[in-house]
Amino acid sequence: MNRFLIFSFLFLMSSKVFAICEAGDSVYQKSVKASIPAYQNCAIIENDDEAQLKLAHIYYEGAKNVEKDVVKTLLYLHLAADNGNAVAQTKLAKLLLELDETSQGREKVLSYMKQIKLALGNASSLEFQGEILHPFVLLSLAAEPASQKWYYPTNTKSSSEAAALLKSYQVDEKRKKDLIKQGARWKQRKLMETAKEVLSFDEYEKFKNVLYPTKGKADPFLRKQELSNLREKIQTYLR
């Protein structure tokens, strides 16, 4: 991964959660290679999951003067999947399963994970720690109804393909429980990231303390109130 892509992780963290970007589609019709810089700007600076998906497709399929690159494909699918984009989550799950079939593929994933750790370095304060979710978790998240994901920073919130793939996915019950917890932690992080983006400092602190009190259990009524308030704030933010 070149220097530009390594630092893309760090640029990503400072971008707006709900940024919208229409990336170089007109250029793409003339030259895939020429369109890449525009897509990269949208994918990294604007954190636009549609541009991330477009780049993942380019590097997975290859094109004239653009070599196939599994590591870059993983990068852009990972970024889009972390936004909650259900198509990206499904594609990433399928790619991970495909790569797991060969030693060479597994080495590619390990190489990618090492580069993430290198890119993030000592930035331990970032919510995003470079975790790649298990394929079962990715498919489970992608298959959930869009109505449950109103706080996700993407328009593509559900995948019927993921739901179909889950039906044939074999995983033992003990492992499944651990994976469900992994998915729950990811959703909690995504909710808190969105809340931090759209709420003021005081509002966010109140939100955090109500939903996840340091002592005792959360009050269901207050929790519902805070979530309702967040939903209104998101709608205002998007206008």
C-alpha positions as CSV (number, residue, x, y, z in Angstrom):
1,M,0.0,0.0,0.0
2,N,1.5,3.3,-1.0
3,R,2.0,6.3,1.4
4,F,-1.2,8.0,0.2
5,L,-3.3,5.0,1.1
6,I,-1.6,4.5,4.4
7,F,-2.5,8.0,5.5
8,S,-6.0,7.7,4.1
9,F,-7.0,6.0,7.4
10,L,-6.0,9.1,9.3
11,F,-7.7,11.6,6.9
12,L,-10.9,9.5,7.1
13,M,-11.2,10.0,10.9
14,S,-11.6,13.8,10.6
15,S,-14.2,13.8,7.8
16,K,-17.9,14.4,8.3
17,V,-20.0,11.3,9.0
18,F,-22.7,12.2,6.6
19,A,-20.7,13.8,3.8
20,I,-22.2,13.3,0.3
21,C,-20.0,13.3,-2.8
22,E,-20.6,12.6,-6.4
23,A,-17.3,11.3,-7.7
24,G,-15.9,11.4,-11.2
25,D,-18.6,9.3,-13.0
26,S,-18.4,11.4,-16.2
27,V,-14.6,10.9,-16.2
28,Y,-15.1,7.2,-15.6
29,Q,-17.0,6.8,-18.9
30,K,-13.8,8.0,-20.7
31,S,-11.0,6.5,-18.6
32,V,-11.2,4.4,-15.5
33,K,-7.6,5.3,-14.6
34,A,-8.3,9.0,-15.0
35,S,-11.3,8.8,-12.7
36,I,-9.4,7.3,-9.8
37,P,-8.1,10.6,-8.2
38,A,-11.6,12.0,-8.1
39,Y,-13.0,8.8,-6.5
40,Q,-10.1,8.8,-4.0
41,N,-10.9,12.4,-3.0
42,C,-14.5,11.5,-2.3
43,A,-13.6,8.1,-0.7
44,I,-11.0,9.5,1.7
45,I,-11.5,13.2,2.3
46,E,-15.3,13.0,2.1
47,N,-15.6,9.5,3.4
48,D,-18.2,8.7,0.7
49,D,-19.1,5.0,0.7
50,E,-20.3,5.0,-2.9
51,A,-16.9,6.2,-4.1
52,Q,-15.2,3.6,-1.8
53,L,-17.3,0.9,-3.4
54,K,-16.5,2.2,-6.9
55,L,-12.8,2.0,-6.1
56,A,-13.1,-1.4,-4.6
57,H,-14.8,-2.6,-7.9
58,I,-12.0,-1.0,-10.0
59,Y,-9.2,-2.7,-8.0
60,Y,-11.1,-6.0,-7.8
61,E,-11.9,-6.3,-11.5
62,G,-8.9,-4.3,-12.9
63,A,-9.1,-2.2,-16.0
64,K,-7.0,-0.7,-18.8
65,N,-3.8,0.6,-17.2
66,V,-5.1,-0.4,-13.7
67,E,-3.9,-3.6,-12.2
68,K,-6.0,-5.8,-9.9
69,D,-5.1,-5.2,-6.3
70,V,-6.6,-7.3,-3.5
71,V,-5.1,-5.2,-0.7
72,K,-6.6,-1.9,-2.2
73,T,-9.9,-3.8,-2.7
74,L,-9.9,-4.8,0.9
75,L,-9.2,-1.2,2.0
76,Y,-12.0,0.4,0.1
77,L,-14.6,-2.3,1.0
78,H,-13.5,-2.1,4.6
79,L,-14.0,1.7,4.7
80,A,-17.4,1.4,3.1
81,A,-18.4,-1.5,5.3
82,D,-17.4,0.5,8.4
83,N,-19.8,3.2,7.3
84,G,-22.5,0.6,7.5
85,N,-23.0,0.2,3.7
86,A,-24.8,-3.1,3.4
87,V,-23.5,-3.8,-0.2
88,A,-19.9,-3.3,1.0
89,Q,-20.5,-5.5,4.0
90,T,-21.8,-8.2,1.8
91,K,-19.0,-7.9,-0.7
92,L,-16.3,-7.8,2.0
93,A,-17.7,-10.9,3.6
94,K,-17.7,-12.7,0.3
95,L,-14.1,-11.6,-0.5
96,L,-12.8,-12.7,3.0
97,L,-14.4,-16.1,2.5
98,E,-12.9,-16.3,-1.0
99,L,-9.4,-15.4,0.2
100,D,-9.6,-17.8,3.1
101,E,-9.7,-20.7,0.7
102,T,-6.0,-20.4,-0.2
103,S,-2.8,-19.8,1.8
104,Q,-2.0,-17.0,-0.6
105,G,-5.3,-15.3,0.0
106,R,-4.9,-15.6,3.8
107,E,-1.5,-14.0,3.5
108,K,-3.1,-11.0,1.6
109,V,-5.5,-10.5,4.5
110,L,-2.7,-10.7,7.0
111,S,-0.6,-8.2,5.0
112,Y,-3.6,-5.8,4.8
113,M,-4.1,-6.0,8.6
114,K,-0.5,-5.3,9.3
115,Q,-0.7,-2.2,7.1
116,I,-3.7,-1.0,8.9
117,K,-1.9,-1.2,12.3
118,L,1.0,0.6,10.7
119,A,-1.3,3.3,9.4
120,L,-3.1,3.8,12.7
121,G,0.2,3.7,14.7
122,N,-0.3,5.1,18.1
123,A,-3.6,6.8,17.4
124,S,-5.3,4.9,20.1
125,S,-7.9,7.7,20.8
126,L,-9.6,7.0,17.4
127,E,-12.8,5.0,17.7
128,F,-11.9,3.1,14.5
129,Q,-9.2,0.6,15.4
130,G,-8.9,-1.1,12.0
131,E,-11.0,-4.1,13.0
132,I,-12.2,-6.3,10.2
133,L,-15.5,-8.0,11.3
134,H,-16.0,-11.7,10.8
135,P,-17.8,-12.6,7.6
136,F,-20.8,-13.9,9.6
137,V,-21.0,-10.6,11.4
138,L,-20.7,-8.6,8.2
139,L,-23.6,-10.6,6.6
140,S,-25.7,-10.4,9.7
141,L,-25.3,-6.6,9.8
142,A,-26.0,-6.3,6.1
143,A,-29.1,-8.4,6.3
144,E,-30.8,-6.4,9.1
145,P,-33.7,-4.2,8.1
146,A,-32.8,-0.6,7.2
147,S,-35.3,0.7,9.7
148,Q,-32.9,-0.4,12.5
149,K,-30.1,1.6,11.0
150,W,-31.3,5.2,11.0
151,Y,-28.0,6.4,12.5
152,Y,-25.7,4.7,9.9
153,P,-23.8,7.2,7.7
154,T,-24.9,5.6,4.4
155,N,-28.0,5.4,2.2
156,T,-27.5,1.6,1.5
157,K,-28.5,0.0,4.7
158,S,-29.8,-3.5,3.9
159,S,-28.9,-6.3,1.5
160,S,-31.2,-9.2,0.4
161,E,-28.2,-11.0,-0.9
162,A,-26.7,-11.0,2.6
163,A,-29.9,-12.4,4.0
164,A,-29.8,-15.3,1.5
165,L,-26.1,-16.0,2.1
166,L,-26.8,-16.2,5.9
167,K,-29.2,-19.0,5.5
168,S,-26.4,-21.3,4.2
169,Y,-23.7,-20.0,6.6
170,Q,-22.5,-22.7,9.0
171,V,-21.2,-21.6,12.4
172,D,-21.4,-23.5,15.7
173,E,-23.6,-22.0,18.4
174,K,-20.8,-21.1,20.8
175,R,-18.9,-19.2,18.1
176,K,-22.2,-17.6,17.0
177,K,-22.8,-16.1,20.4
178,D,-19.3,-14.5,20.4
179,L,-19.9,-13.1,16.8
180,I,-23.3,-11.7,17.8
181,K,-21.5,-9.8,20.6
182,Q,-18.9,-8.6,18.1
183,G,-21.7,-7.2,15.9
184,A,-23.4,-5.5,19.0
185,R,-20.1,-3.8,19.9
186,W,-19.7,-2.5,16.3
187,K,-23.3,-1.1,16.3
188,Q,-22.7,0.6,19.7
189,R,-19.5,2.2,18.3
190,K,-21.3,3.3,15.2
191,L,-24.2,4.9,17.3
192,M,-21.7,6.7,19.5
193,E,-19.6,8.0,16.5
194,T,-22.8,9.4,14.9
195,A,-23.9,10.9,18.2
196,K,-20.5,12.6,18.7
197,E,-20.7,14.0,15.2
198,V,-24.1,15.6,15.4
199,L,-24.5,16.5,19.1
200,S,-22.8,19.3,21.1
201,F,-20.3,18.3,23.7
202,D,-22.7,18.6,26.6
203,E,-25.5,16.8,24.6
204,Y,-23.1,14.0,23.8
205,E,-21.9,13.6,27.4
206,K,-25.6,13.4,28.5
207,F,-26.4,10.9,25.7
208,K,-23.5,8.7,26.7
209,N,-24.3,8.7,30.4
210,V,-27.9,7.9,29.8
211,L,-27.3,5.1,27.4
212,Y,-24.3,3.6,29.1
213,P,-24.3,4.7,32.8
214,T,-21.2,3.9,34.8
215,K,-23.3,2.5,37.5
216,G,-26.6,0.6,37.3
217,K,-28.8,0.0,34.3
218,A,-30.0,2.5,31.7
219,D,-33.4,4.0,32.3
220,P,-35.6,2.8,29.4
221,F,-37.7,6.0,29.3
222,L,-34.6,8.3,29.3
223,R,-32.9,6.1,26.8
224,K,-35.8,6.4,24.4
225,Q,-35.8,10.1,24.9
226,E,-32.1,10.5,24.1
227,L,-32.4,8.3,21.0
228,S,-35.4,10.3,19.8
229,N,-33.4,13.5,20.3
230,L,-30.5,12.1,18.4
231,R,-32.7,11.1,15.5
232,E,-34.1,14.7,15.3
233,K,-30.5,16.1,15.4
234,I,-29.5,13.8,12.5
235,Q,-32.4,15.0,10.4
236,T,-31.4,18.6,11.1
237,Y,-27.8,17.8,10.3
238,L,-28.7,16.3,6.9
239,R,-30.7,19.3,5.8
